[in-house]
Amino acid sequence: MPQLSLYLDEELHKELETRARLKETSVSKFVTVALKTHFSKGWPDGYRNVFGCITDESFVRPETPDWSFDIPREIL
């Protein structure tokens, strides 16, 4: 498995250690998961299952505002 060395300032290193400890994992595993999450493509698991699931009658699309009342802006 490839390895990577990073140079971090003390504050960032302490933050990584703290967050890894809170997740009860190693700093290496914490960073690996964070990078995989950051670089992942696509939607989270189950995303498509929630599409259209809101049945609340008060949840409606707002009307498009009448922009004729908008204040003219200076052209830069």
N, C-alpha and C positions, 0 to 999 in steps of 0.2 A: 504494500500500500504506500503510495507517495506521501511524503511529509512536507510540511511547509513551516518555515520559521518567520516570525513576525516581530517587529520592533514596536513596542507599545509604550506610551507614557505611563507613569505610575498610576494615575487616576483611572485610565481606561482598564488597565490590568486588574486593579482592585474591583472595579465594577463587573468585569467578566467573572472574576472569582466569586463575587457575591451572588451574581445571578445563577451561576452554575451550582453553587451550594444550595440556593433556594430550590432549584430544580432537582437537587440530589443527583447530580451527574458531574462528570469531569469537565474542565474548561475545554478540552479538545472536542468532546462530544457536543457540548453546548454550542461552540462555534460552528461545528459541522452542521448541526440542525439549523442554526440561524442562516448559514450560507445556502443550504438546500432550500429553505423557505424563501429566502430572498431571490434566488435564481429560478425557482420553480415557475413553470408556465402553466397556464390554465386556471380553472376555478377550483376552489376547495371541494373536497368530497361532499356529496350531498347537495351541492349548490342548486342544481337543476330541480331537485325535489321540492324546493321551497318556492319556486316560481309560481305565481298566481295563487298562493295558498291563503292570502289574506281575504277573509270573508266579511270584515267589518264594513258596514254600510257607510261609515263616515270617512273611509279611506277612498277618496276620489281624486282624480287628476284635476288640478286647479285650472281655471280658465286662463287663457293667454291674456296677459294684460294689454290694455290699450296704450301703445307706446306714443300716441300722439300727445299725451300729457307730459311726456318726458322733457326734462329741461335740456335745451340745446347746449352742447358742449363746444368749447373752443377747439378748433382744429390746430393741431401742433405741427 
